[in-house]
Amino acid sequence: MLVLVIDAAHAHHLSCESGPEGLTPHIDALAARGRRFSRAYSNNTWTLPSTVSLFTGQLQESHGVVTNQHVVDDSLTLLPERFREAGYHTGAFVQNIYASSVHGLDHGFDDYHYYSITAGPHPYTAFGDTARWMDAHADERWFLYLHVRRPHSPYDPSPLALASLAPGEPLGSDPRDDDLMRADSRLPDGATDDERARIETLYRANLSTVDDDLADILRRAAHDPQMLVVLLSDHGEALGEHGHFGHGYQLDEENLHIPMVFAGPDVAPGVDDSPACTVDVTQTLVELCALRALPGPLAGTSLVPRLHGESVGDGRPIAISGRYNVGAVPRQGVLHGRLLLVLEADGTSSLRDLVDDPGGAHDLTDAHRDEAARLLDLAERRRESGSGLAERARVDMSTHDAELRALGYVR
């Protein structure tokens, strides 16, 4: 089976969601033959805690990997370890340092490959390496994790992808392109309308580029009726909405709404419009593949009944956390149905309707006082449970500054 994470993909931009027609044809084809969760959300707003949550089924307040100077504790059991224990050959091809062995995320993999954008094998070679690995293990049961960097910044699309969206405007034609490609770190105070439009074009071209990069792998998956494929993202990406670029701190729709598709045997094609989240994937794969349960405290719910076409309505509240930093208080959110309660660092809160008002223009606290109070209590309790996590034992990441700077995490 294949778990494919497309980094920093806000679902809004995919053609199978509400993006431009023809932008992501290979991902669209996967969604058309599988079950697409149109209201999937990340439990975290940046890669490291989100990936650990994906691999453990735990919220970051439970697994404790909350800053870029944390690594996975040996006491944590990761999903690949369960697959290997069950007799699967396990492999990983990773293009983001925050999903890599640097942070202990190679546990449980028989074959592990990390592609830095500043040193070693070029990240583009990951796609051919992945396809060859699939061929080499075709006669085995295997679990494969592929984590691709694009559309994450830098927004450096292929010339062909950019030309298809902006004919006659090659990369570098704008004197500020170098800044715009790293809008999340270079434009903290916003951008002009023209600059924002250029950023969106570069981002979408990046998404188109990775869709093309994945074409061969997704075709192989489509030709194997027994292969289970899970496609999702680790978080979304802001492109100037609410005056912000990038991801990590804000709990707005563009930072949280991710693509999520399951395709393969016993999956009913169609669209599920009820909320789902990152930690649900872990529980779902444990059930689908008859793995030994991961140790708790688990936060997800198996999606298996929904993969068969069952409806769940609003479901249970979904916990969401912003980025933790030493000495700072992270934002906390709780999503239930269409309503998202956001608890700010200063203790104030607001209630938003992500379906009718994804931009969050209206605070609905007064209109839904009981629900707002219930969700606020859940957010406050989770904030308390995470108190002090950022300050716990840390590791030196200074040797990786070049990689972090290239990704826009260090200025």
C-alpha positions in Angstrom: 0.0 0.0 0.0 1.0 3.6 -0.7 0.7 6.6 1.6 1.4 9.8 -0.4 1.7 13.1 1.3 1.8 16.3 -0.8 3.3 18.9 1.4 1.4 22.2 2.0 -1.5 21.4 -0.3 -4.5 23.5 0.4 -7.4 21.4 -1.0 -9.0 24.5 -2.5 -6.5 24.6 -5.4 -6.9 21.0 -6.6 -9.0 20.7 -9.7 -11.1 17.9 -8.1 -12.0 20.4 -5.4 -12.4 24.0 -6.6 -9.1 24.7 -8.4 -8.6 25.5 -12.1 -9.7 22.8 -14.5 -6.9 20.6 -15.6 -4.4 21.7 -13.0 -4.0 18.3 -11.3 -5.3 15.6 -13.7 -3.4 12.7 -12.2 -4.6 13.4 -8.6 -8.1 14.0 -10.0 -8.0 10.6 -11.7 -7.1 9.0 -8.3 -10.0 10.9 -6.6 -12.4 9.9 -9.4 -11.8 6.2 -8.8 -11.6 6.5 -5.0 -13.3 8.1 -2.1 -12.6 11.8 -1.6 -13.1 13.4 1.8 -14.1 17.0 0.8 -13.9 18.3 4.3 -10.6 16.8 5.5 -8.5 18.9 7.9 -5.0 18.6 9.4 -4.7 18.4 13.2 -1.5 20.5 12.9 -0.4 23.5 10.8 3.1 22.4 10.0 5.0 19.3 8.9 6.8 17.8 11.9 4.0 17.4 14.4 1.5 16.6 11.6 3.7 13.7 10.4 4.2 12.4 13.9 0.4 12.5 14.3 -0.1 10.7 11.1 2.3 8.0 12.2 1.0 7.6 15.8 -2.7 8.5 15.7 -2.0 11.0 18.5 -2.4 14.8 18.8 0.8 16.7 19.3 -0.1 17.4 22.9 0.1 13.6 23.4 3.1 12.7 21.3 5.1 15.7 22.4 7.0 16.5 19.2 6.0 20.1 19.0 9.0 22.2 17.9 11.7 21.8 15.2 14.2 20.9 17.9 12.3 17.8 19.0 12.7 14.2 17.8 10.5 11.2 18.1 10.9 9.5 21.4 11.9 5.9 21.4 8.8 5.1 23.5 6.5 6.1 20.6 5.4 3.4 18.3 5.1 4.5 14.6 2.7 3.1 12.0 5.5 1.7 9.8 6.7 -0.4 12.7 3.3 -2.0 12.9 3.4 -2.7 9.1 6.9 -4.3 9.4 5.8 -6.3 12.4 2.9 -7.7 10.3 5.3 -8.9 7.6 5.2 -5.9 5.2 8.4 -4.7 3.5 8.5 -1.0 4.4 10.0 1.9 2.4 10.1 5.7 2.6 11.1 8.4 0.1 11.0 11.8 1.8 11.7 15.3 0.5 11.1 17.4 3.6 13.5 17.5 6.6 10.5 17.7 9.0 9.3 14.3 7.8 12.8 12.7 7.9 15.2 10.7 9.9 16.6 13.9 11.3 13.6 13.9 13.6 13.4 10.1 14.1 10.8 9.5 11.5 12.7 6.6 9.9 11.6 4.2 12.7 10.1 1.0 11.2 11.3 1.4 7.6 13.4 -1.3 6.0 14.5 1.1 3.2 14.6 4.8 4.0 15.6 7.7 1.6 15.8 11.4 2.4 16.3 13.9 -0.4 17.6 17.3 0.7 17.1 20.3 -1.5 20.6 21.6 -0.6 22.8 18.4 -0.6 22.9 14.8 -1.8 20.7 13.3 -4.5 18.4 15.7 -6.3 14.9 15.5 -4.9 13.5 14.9 -8.4 15.2 11.5 -8.4 12.9 10.4 -5.6 10.1 9.7 -8.2 12.1 7.3 -10.3 13.6 5.7 -7.2 10.1 5.2 -5.8 8.8 3.6 -9.0 11.8 1.2 -9.1 11.2 0.3 -5.5 7.6 -0.6 -6.3 8.7 -2.8 -9.1 11.4 -4.5 -7.0 8.9 -5.5 -4.4 6.0 -6.2 -6.6 5.7 -9.8 -5.4 5.7 -8.8 -1.7 3.3 -7.1 0.7 4.7 -3.6 1.2 4.0 -0.3 2.9 5.4 2.7 1.1 5.5 6.3 2.4 6.2 9.0 -0.2 6.4 12.6 1.1 6.9 15.2 -1.6 8.0 18.7 -0.9 6.0 20.7 -3.5 3.8 22.7 -3.5 5.6 23.8 -0.3 7.8 26.9 -0.9 10.0 27.8 -2.6 7.4 28.1 -5.3 9.7 26.9 -8.1 7.6 25.2 -10.7 8.7 23.6 -13.9 8.8 26.1 -16.8 6.1 24.0 -18.6 3.7 24.2 -15.6 4.2 27.9 -15.2 3.8 28.6 -18.9 0.5 26.7 -18.9 -0.9 29.1 -16.2 0.9 32.3 -17.2 1.8 32.2 -20.9 4.7 34.5 -21.7 5.6 35.0 -18.1 8.6 32.7 -17.3 10.0 32.4 -13.9 12.2 35.3 -13.2 10.4 37.8 -15.4 9.1 39.6 -12.3 12.0 41.4 -10.6 10.6 40.2 -7.2 10.2 36.5 -8.2 12.9 35.4 -5.8 11.0 37.0 -2.9 7.6 35.8 -4.2 8.8 32.2 -4.5 9.4 32.4 -0.7 6.4 34.5 0.2 5.9 32.8 3.5 9.2 34.1 4.8 9.9 37.2 2.7 6.5 39.0 2.7 5.4 38.9 6.3 3.4 42.1 6.0 1.4 41.2 3.0 1.7 42.0 -0.7 0.1 44.1 -3.4 -2.8 42.6 -5.4 -0.5 41.9 -8.4 2.1 40.3 -6.2 -0.5 38.1 -4.5 -1.8 37.0 -7.9 1.7 36.1 -8.9 2.3 34.1 -5.7 -0.9 32.2 -6.4 0.2 31.4 -9.9 3.6 30.2 -8.7 2.0 28.1 -6.0 -0.5 26.5 -8.4 2.2 25.9 -11.0 4.1 24.1 -8.2 1.1 22.0 -7.5 0.8 21.2 -11.2 4.5 20.3 -11.3 4.2 17.7 -8.6 1.0 16.3 -10.1 3.1 15.7 -13.3 6.0 14.3 -11.2 3.6 11.7 -9.7 2.0 10.6 -13.0 4.0 7.4 -13.4 3.5 6.3 -9.7 -0.2 7.0 -9.8 -0.6 5.2 -13.1 1.1 2.1 -11.6 -1.3 2.3 -8.7 -4.3 2.5 -11.0 -3.1 -0.6 -12.9 -3.0 -2.6 -9.7 -6.5 -3.3 -8.5 -5.2 -4.6 -5.1 -3.2 -1.6 -4.2 -4.6 0.7 -1.5 -3.6 4.3 -2.0 -4.0 7.1 0.5 -3.3 10.7 -0.6 -3.4 13.6 1.7 -1.4 16.7 2.8 0.2 17.6 6.2 -1.3 21.1 6.3 -2.6 23.8 4.0 -1.0 27.0 2.8 -2.1 30.7 3.0 -1.5 32.9 -0.1 -2.5 36.2 1.3 -5.8 35.4 2.8 -6.3 37.1 6.1 -3.0 39.0 5.3 -0.8 35.9 5.9 1.4 33.7 3.7 2.6 30.2 4.4 1.6 28.1 7.4 2.4 27.2 10.9 0.6 29.7 13.2 -2.9 30.6 11.9 -6.0 28.4 12.2 -7.7 29.6 9.2 -9.4 27.5 6.5 -6.5 27.8 4.1 -4.1 26.5 6.7 -6.2 23.5 7.7 -8.2 22.2 4.7 -6.3 19.4 3.1 -7.0 16.9 0.3 -7.7 13.3 1.5 -8.4 10.4 -0.9 -8.5 6.7 -0.4 -8.5 4.4 -3.5 -8.3 0.7 -3.8 -10.0 -2.6 -3.0 -13.3 -2.3 -1.1 -13.4 1.5 -1.3 -16.6 2.9 -2.6 -16.0 5.7 -5.1 -17.6 9.0 -4.3 -17.4 12.0 -2.1 -17.8 12.1 1.7 -18.8 15.6 2.9 -18.4 15.0 6.6 -15.3 16.2 8.5 -12.2 13.9 8.7 -8.7 14.5 9.9 -5.1 13.4 9.8 -5.2 11.1 12.9 -8.1 9.2 11.4 -5.8 7.8 8.7 -3.8 5.8 11.3 -6.8 4.2 12.8 -8.2 3.4 9.4 -5.1 1.7 8.2 -4.7 -0.3 11.4 -8.3 -1.7 10.8 -8.0 -2.1 7.0 -4.7 -4.0 7.2 -5.5 -5.9 10.4 -2.5 -4.5 12.2 -1.9 -4.6 16.0 -3.4 -1.5 17.5 -1.1 1.4 18.2 -0.7 2.4 21.9 -2.7 5.4 23.0 -3.9 8.0 23.8 -5.3 7.8 20.2 -7.4 10.6 18.9 -8.7 9.4 15.6 -11.6 7.4 14.4 -11.6 4.7 11.8 -12.9 5.8 8.4 -13.6 2.3 7.2 -17.4 2.5 7.4 -17.3 5.7 5.5 -15.0 4.1 2.9 -17.9 1.7 2.3 -20.3 4.6 1.8 -21.8 5.0 5.3 -22.7 8.6 6.4 -21.7 10.0 9.9 -23.2 13.5 9.8 -21.2 16.0 11.9 -19.2 13.3 13.7 -17.1 14.1 16.8 -15.2 17.3 17.6 -11.8 17.5 15.8 -8.8 19.0 17.7 -6.4 21.3 15.9 -3.3 23.0 17.2 -1.1 25.8 15.9 2.7 25.9 16.1 4.4 25.7 19.5 7.4 28.0 20.3 9.4 28.3 23.5 7.8 31.0 25.7 4.7 31.4 23.4 1.1 30.2 23.7 -0.1 28.4 20.6 -3.6 28.8 19.1 -6.0 26.0 19.7 -9.0 25.0 17.6 -11.9 22.6 17.8 -13.9 21.8 14.7 -17.4 20.2 15.1 -19.5 19.8 12.0 -19.2 23.1 10.1 -18.2 25.2 13.2 -14.6 25.9 14.1 -13.9 27.4 17.6 -10.5 29.2 17.6 -8.8 30.0 20.9 -6.2 32.8 20.5 -3.0 33.2 22.4 -4.5 36.0 24.5 -7.5 33.9 25.6 -10.1 35.4 23.3 -12.0 33.1 21.0 -14.3 33.1 18.0 -16.7 30.7 16.3 -16.6 30.4 12.5 -18.7 28.6 9.9 -16.2 26.9 7.6 -18.8 25.9 5.0 -20.8 29.2 4.5 -18.0 31.5 5.6 -14.6 29.9 5.0 -13.0 33.3 5.2 -14.1 33.6 8.8 -15.6 37.1 8.4 -18.3 36.5 11.0 -18.0 35.5 14.6 -21.0 33.2 15.4 -20.4 32.9 19.2 -23.6 34.8 20.1 -25.7 32.7 17.7 -24.4 29.4 19.1 -23.5 30.1 22.7 -23.9 26.6 24.1 -21.8 25.0 21.3 -19.2 27.8 21.6 -18.9 27.2 25.3 -18.5 23.5 24.9 -15.9 23.7 22.2 -14.0 26.4 24.1 -13.8 24.2 27.2 -12.2 21.4 25.0 -9.7 23.9 23.5 -8.7 25.3 26.9 -8.2 21.8 28.4 -6.0 20.8 25.5 -4.0 24.1 25.8 -3.4 23.2 29.5 -2.3 19.7 28.6 0.3 21.1 26.2 1.8 23.6 28.7 5.5 23.3 28.9 6.0 20.9 25.9 8.0 23.4 23.9 10.5 23.8 26.7 11.3 20.1 27.2 14.5 18.4 26.1 15.7 19.8 22.7 18.3 19.0 20.1 20.6 21.3 18.1 19.3 21.9 14.6 21.9 24.5 13.6 23.7 22.1 11.3 20.6 22.1 9.1 20.2 25.8 8.7 20.8 25.7 5.0 18.0 23.3 4.4 15.6 25.2 6.7 16.5 28.5 5.0 15.8 26.9 1.5 12.4 25.8 2.7 11.6 29.2 4.1 11.7 28.3 7.8 14.8 30.4 8.6 15.4 33.9 7.3 
